[in-house]
Amino acid sequence: MSKKTYLVIVAVVVLAVVLIAGIYVLRSHQKWEIGVKAGDEFTYKMTGCADVPEFDVAIPANYLDVNKTDYYRVKITNVEYPFVTYIETTQFKNGTSFSAEGTLNVENGANTNEGGFWGIFVTNLKVGSLSRPTVPEGITVNDTETRSYLDGDRQTIFLYASGTFYDTDDETLSRTYITYTYLHVDKEIGILVELKDIQMYNDPKIILTTTWELVDSNVLQVS
């Protein structure tokens, strides 16, 4: 399993970063809160499903590698508002793994270093609040819901984004796809707990669905 494949898997839902981060606009500083802390760990199960309505249409090879992952883990190493530094590790089923360090600005969603994890938000966002406080063109919180865990019920926020993009693998740039991204984030901690990303290609027709599910943590008693 190559490092290139690892990077593709991490970026498979990069649309969410684009839609949530948007364009960074400086405004008067306000102190929001970060719920994660150094030592927190979050482990996700990643799965991919391809729906090919047309006969003999090839599925992108890199996409199939999503189902070759055993888990994707994020460990928080430092928190200094508005920055959260973490180490992300992708473990493959064949025994290989890759790790990278990153630093996320929770106010605007910008990532530095090699890491690509973006699923950390400021805490206690309300319906109508910007998901990234300093990005006025970013998406807002659509709804809240209660989820049941082993250690009790918890409030989550729901974010939704969609957009149309050109397939950069198509040299003619005539092929497009529509992406629908659904995010569920723990309201108190500000950590991603579930993601569903649907990419619908126009020609040939392919529907690629990627899901992330939080399956283990030393902070939340998920299972």
C-alpha positions in Angstrom: 0.0 0.0 0.0 1.7 3.2 -1.2 1.8 6.5 0.6 0.0 8.0 -2.5 -2.9 5.7 -1.8 -3.0 6.8 1.8 -3.2 10.4 0.8 -6.0 9.7 -1.6 -8.0 7.9 1.1 -7.5 10.8 3.5 -8.6 13.2 0.8 -11.6 11.2 -0.4 -14.0 13.6 1.3 -11.9 16.7 0.8 -15.1 18.5 -0.5 -16.1 18.8 3.1 -13.0 20.8 3.8 -13.6 23.1 0.9 -17.2 23.7 1.7 -16.7 24.1 5.5 -13.5 26.1 5.3 -14.4 28.5 2.4 -12.5 31.7 2.2 -10.8 32.9 5.3 -11.9 36.5 6.3 -10.3 38.3 9.2 -12.7 39.8 11.6 -12.6 41.0 15.2 -11.4 38.2 17.4 -13.8 36.3 19.6 -12.9 33.6 22.0 -14.7 30.4 21.1 -13.9 27.1 23.0 -12.1 23.9 21.9 -13.5 20.8 23.5 -10.7 18.3 22.6 -7.5 18.1 24.7 -4.0 16.6 24.4 -4.2 12.8 24.7 -7.7 12.4 23.3 -8.0 9.7 20.6 -10.7 9.1 18.1 -10.9 6.0 15.8 -13.0 5.8 12.7 -14.2 3.0 10.5 -14.1 4.0 6.8 -16.2 2.2 4.2 -16.9 2.8 0.5 -19.8 1.7 -1.7 -20.0 2.1 -5.5 -23.2 2.0 -7.5 -22.6 1.5 -11.2 -25.9 1.7 -13.1 -24.2 1.3 -16.5 -22.6 -1.9 -17.6 -18.8 -2.2 -17.8 -18.1 1.2 -16.2 -14.8 1.2 -14.3 -14.8 2.3 -10.7 -11.9 4.6 -9.8 -9.1 2.4 -8.5 -8.1 4.7 -5.6 -11.7 4.7 -4.4 -11.7 0.9 -3.9 -8.8 1.3 -1.5 -11.1 2.9 1.0 -12.4 -0.6 1.9 -8.8 -1.8 2.4 -8.4 0.3 5.5 -8.7 -1.3 9.0 -9.2 2.0 10.8 -8.3 5.7 10.7 -7.2 7.2 14.1 -6.6 10.8 15.2 -4.7 11.5 18.4 -4.7 15.1 19.8 -1.2 16.1 20.8 -1.5 19.8 21.6 -4.3 22.5 21.9 -3.5 26.1 21.8 -6.5 28.2 20.7 -7.4 28.3 17.8 -5.0 25.6 16.8 -5.3 21.8 17.4 -2.3 19.7 16.6 -2.8 16.0 16.0 -1.3 12.8 14.6 -3.4 10.9 12.1 -2.8 7.2 11.4 -4.3 5.1 8.7 -4.0 1.4 9.3 -4.6 -0.9 6.3 -5.9 -4.5 6.5 -2.6 -5.8 5.0 -0.7 -4.6 8.0 0.8 -1.4 6.6 0.1 2.0 8.0 0.9 5.6 7.5 1.0 8.5 9.9 1.2 12.3 9.5 1.1 15.3 11.8 -1.2 18.2 11.2 -2.4 21.4 12.8 -6.0 22.6 12.4 -7.3 26.1 12.9 -10.8 25.5 14.3 -11.9 29.1 13.4 -11.4 28.8 9.6 -10.7 25.1 9.0 -7.2 25.6 7.6 -4.8 22.7 7.9 -1.0 22.9 8.0 1.7 20.3 7.8 1.0 16.9 6.1 -2.1 16.0 8.1 -5.6 16.3 6.5 -8.0 15.8 9.3 -10.6 18.6 9.5 -13.3 17.1 11.8 -12.7 19.3 14.8 -15.0 22.3 15.5 -15.5 24.8 18.2 -17.9 23.7 20.9 -21.6 24.3 21.6 -22.6 25.5 18.1 -26.3 26.3 17.7 -28.7 26.0 14.8 -27.8 28.7 12.4 -24.3 29.2 13.7 -21.4 29.2 11.3 -19.5 25.9 11.4 -16.2 27.9 11.1 -16.8 31.1 13.0 -14.6 33.4 10.9 -15.8 32.1 7.5 -19.0 34.0 6.6 -19.3 32.1 3.3 -19.1 28.7 5.0 -21.9 26.4 5.9 -24.1 26.7 9.0 -25.5 24.3 11.5 -28.7 22.8 10.1 -30.1 20.9 13.1 -29.3 19.2 16.4 -30.1 15.7 17.5 -29.6 13.4 20.5 -27.5 10.3 20.2 -27.3 7.5 22.8 -23.9 6.2 23.9 -22.8 3.8 26.6 -22.1 6.7 28.9 -25.5 8.3 28.2 -27.2 10.6 25.7 -25.3 13.4 24.0 -26.2 16.3 21.8 -24.8 16.4 18.2 -25.1 19.1 15.5 -25.9 18.3 11.9 -24.2 20.0 9.0 -25.0 19.6 5.3 -23.2 20.7 2.2 -23.4 20.1 -1.6 -21.7 21.3 -4.7 -20.9 20.5 -8.3 -17.3 20.0 -9.4 -15.3 19.0 -12.5 -13.6 15.6 -12.6 -9.9 16.6 -12.7 -9.0 13.1 -14.1 -11.0 14.1 -17.3 -8.6 16.1 -19.5 -11.6 17.6 -21.4 -13.2 18.7 -18.1 -16.5 17.7 -19.5 -17.3 15.2 -16.7 -18.8 16.6 -13.6 -20.0 15.2 -10.3 -22.4 16.5 -7.6 -21.3 15.9 -4.0 -23.7 15.7 -1.0 -21.9 15.7 2.4 -23.7 15.0 5.7 -21.8 15.6 9.0 -22.7 14.8 12.6 -20.5 16.4 15.2 -20.6 16.0 19.0 -21.8 19.4 20.3 -19.8 19.5 23.6 -16.5 18.1 22.3 -16.7 19.4 18.8 -15.5 16.2 17.2 -16.8 14.5 14.1 -18.8 11.3 15.0 -20.2 10.4 11.6 -19.8 11.4 7.9 -21.6 10.4 4.7 -20.3 11.7 1.4 -22.1 10.9 -1.9 -20.5 11.7 -5.2 -22.8 11.4 -8.3 -20.9 11.4 -11.6 -22.8 12.3 -14.8 -21.1 10.5 -17.7 -20.6 7.6 -17.3 -23.0 7.4 -14.3 -21.4 6.3 -11.1 -22.5 6.9 -7.5 -19.7 6.7 -4.9 -20.7 6.7 -1.2 -18.1 7.1 1.6 -18.9 6.8 5.2 -16.9 7.5 8.4 -18.1 6.3 11.7 -16.6 6.9 15.1 -16.1 3.4 16.6 -13.7 3.9 19.5 -12.4 6.7 21.7 -10.9 7.3 25.1 -13.3 10.3 25.5 -16.6 8.9 24.4 -17.9 5.4 25.3 -19.0 4.6 21.8 -19.1 0.9 22.0 
